[in-house]
Amino acid sequence: MNDAVTIDRASAMRVAARPIATLPLSLTINGEVRALQVEPWTTLLDLLRDKLDLTGTKKGCDHGQCGACTVLIDGRRINACLKLAVSLDGAEITTIEGLGQPGELHPLQAAFIDHDAFQCGYCTPGQICSAQGLINEGRAKDRQDVREQMSGNICRCGAYTNIADAVLEVLEKQA
């Protein structure tokens, strides 16, 4: 017996013509309060890049395995590709664009430059946001801690030593 549901062409066209439902969402992104209407399946990464044109956050694997999309949500580092935007109503989001200002680099941005902690630069925004989250957590005390706690951020160019040097410089200055 066939349990498939069949509908006629006219019914199918009516269903397809319905507007897509969106949900209201309020986020503070890089210090700016934003009132948004978002489809329920939109990830934070897609919202940032495609709807808000904040393209510093990168789409790498889209499965939470590379860390290129790391942002700060209420000060904690999160892979934006794994978070549905609608689950974050009221949250404070910080992207790489929110860390420094033109002409005034964030200390981590300056340290990454000073230590050549990037080559191609694709992973750099996620690395810097993850490093800020690591600093916010306050658990990293030495190079081994930094390497372990940054291990979710992949650098395909292999700049890990320089990344750790940059993070350690900022940690030491804040101590």
C-alpha positions as CSV (number, residue, x, y, z in Angstrom):
1,M,0.0,0.0,0.0
2,N,1.3,3.4,-0.9
3,D,1.2,5.9,2.0
4,A,2.4,8.9,-0.1
5,V,0.2,12.0,0.0
6,T,-0.7,13.5,-3.4
7,I,-2.0,16.9,-4.0
8,D,-3.2,18.5,-7.2
9,R,-1.1,21.1,-9.0
10,A,-3.3,24.1,-8.0
11,S,-2.9,23.1,-4.3
12,A,0.8,22.8,-4.7
13,M,1.0,26.3,-6.3
14,R,-1.0,27.8,-3.4
15,V,1.4,26.3,-0.8
16,A,4.5,27.5,-2.7
17,A,3.1,31.0,-3.1
18,R,2.7,31.5,0.7
19,P,5.1,34.1,2.1
20,I,7.9,32.8,4.3
21,A,7.2,33.3,7.9
22,T,9.8,35.4,9.8
23,L,10.3,35.9,13.5
24,P,11.2,39.1,15.3
25,L,14.7,39.3,16.8
26,S,16.6,41.9,18.8
27,L,20.3,41.7,18.9
28,T,23.1,44.1,19.9
29,I,25.7,43.6,17.3
30,N,29.1,45.4,17.8
31,G,27.4,47.8,20.2
32,E,24.4,48.6,17.9
33,V,20.9,47.4,18.8
34,R,19.2,45.9,15.8
35,A,15.6,44.9,15.4
36,L,15.4,42.2,12.8
37,Q,12.9,39.8,11.1
38,V,14.6,36.5,10.5
39,E,13.6,33.2,9.0
40,P,13.7,30.5,11.7
41,W,16.3,28.4,10.0
42,T,18.8,31.3,9.5
43,T,22.1,30.7,11.3
44,L,23.9,33.6,13.0
45,L,26.7,33.3,10.4
46,D,24.3,33.7,7.5
47,L,22.5,36.6,9.2
48,L,25.8,38.4,9.8
49,R,27.3,37.8,6.3
50,D,24.2,37.8,4.0
51,K,21.7,40.1,5.7
52,L,23.9,42.5,7.7
53,D,26.9,42.6,5.4
54,L,29.4,41.9,8.2
55,T,31.7,39.7,6.1
56,G,34.7,39.6,8.5
57,T,33.2,36.5,10.0
58,K,34.1,33.7,7.6
59,K,32.3,30.6,6.4
60,G,34.7,27.7,6.4
61,C,33.3,24.2,6.9
62,D,29.7,25.3,7.9
63,H,29.8,22.3,10.4
64,G,31.5,23.9,13.5
65,Q,34.8,22.1,12.9
66,C,37.1,24.8,11.7
67,G,36.4,27.9,13.9
68,A,36.5,30.4,11.0
69,C,33.1,31.6,12.0
70,T,33.9,32.2,15.7
71,V,32.2,35.3,17.2
72,L,31.6,36.4,20.7
73,I,28.1,35.9,22.1
74,D,27.7,37.7,25.5
75,G,31.5,37.5,25.7
76,R,31.8,33.8,25.0
77,R,33.3,32.4,21.9
78,I,30.8,30.5,19.7
79,N,30.8,29.0,16.2
80,A,28.2,31.2,14.4
81,C,27.5,28.5,11.9
82,L,26.0,26.3,14.6
83,K,23.7,28.9,16.3
84,L,20.3,29.7,14.9
85,A,19.9,33.4,15.0
86,V,16.4,33.2,16.5
87,S,17.8,31.4,19.6
88,L,19.8,34.5,20.5
89,D,17.1,37.1,21.1
90,G,18.5,39.8,23.4
91,A,22.1,38.6,23.0
92,E,25.2,40.8,22.6
93,I,27.2,39.7,19.5
94,T,30.7,40.9,18.8
95,T,32.3,40.2,15.5
96,I,35.8,41.0,14.3
97,E,34.4,44.3,13.0
98,G,33.4,45.2,16.6
99,L,36.8,44.6,18.2
100,G,38.9,47.4,16.6
101,Q,38.2,50.7,15.0
102,P,39.8,52.2,11.9
103,G,43.0,53.7,13.0
104,E,42.8,52.1,16.5
105,L,43.5,48.4,16.4
106,H,42.3,46.1,19.2
107,P,45.4,44.7,21.2
108,L,44.9,41.3,19.7
109,Q,44.8,42.7,16.2
110,A,48.0,44.6,16.8
111,A,49.7,41.5,18.3
112,F,48.7,39.4,15.4
113,I,50.4,41.9,13.1
114,D,53.4,42.2,15.3
115,H,53.9,38.4,15.4
116,D,52.9,37.6,11.8
117,A,50.2,35.4,13.2
118,F,48.5,35.0,9.8
119,Q,49.5,34.1,6.3
120,C,46.4,33.9,4.0
121,G,44.3,35.6,6.7
122,Y,41.2,33.6,6.2
123,C,41.1,32.2,9.7
124,T,42.3,35.4,11.3
125,P,38.9,36.9,12.3
126,G,37.9,33.6,14.0
127,Q,41.3,33.2,15.6
128,I,41.1,36.7,17.1
129,C,37.5,36.4,18.3
130,S,38.4,33.0,19.8
131,A,41.5,34.5,21.5
132,Q,39.4,37.3,23.0
133,G,36.9,34.7,24.3
134,L,39.9,32.7,25.7
135,I,41.1,35.9,27.5
136,N,37.5,36.6,28.8
137,E,37.4,33.0,30.2
138,G,40.5,33.7,32.2
139,R,41.7,30.0,32.2
140,A,44.8,30.2,29.9
141,K,48.0,30.7,31.9
142,D,50.7,29.5,29.5
143,R,51.5,28.5,25.9
144,Q,50.2,25.0,26.4
145,D,46.9,26.4,27.7
146,V,46.6,28.7,24.8
147,R,47.3,26.0,22.2
148,E,44.8,23.6,23.8
149,Q,42.1,26.2,24.3
150,M,42.5,27.5,20.7
151,S,42.6,24.0,19.2
152,G,39.0,24.4,17.8
153,N,40.3,27.1,15.4
154,I,42.1,25.6,12.4
155,C,44.8,27.5,10.5
156,R,45.5,25.7,7.3
157,C,48.7,27.8,6.8
158,G,50.2,26.5,10.0
159,A,50.7,29.8,11.8
160,Y,50.0,28.3,15.2
161,T,53.3,29.2,16.9
162,N,52.8,32.9,15.9
163,I,49.2,32.9,16.9
164,A,50.1,31.5,20.4
165,D,52.8,34.2,20.6
166,A,50.3,37.0,19.8
167,V,47.8,35.7,22.3
168,L,50.4,35.3,25.0
169,E,51.7,38.8,24.5
170,V,48.2,40.2,25.1
171,L,47.6,37.9,28.1
172,E,50.9,39.0,29.7
173,K,50.1,42.7,29.1
174,Q,46.8,42.2,30.9
175,A,48.2,40.3,33.8
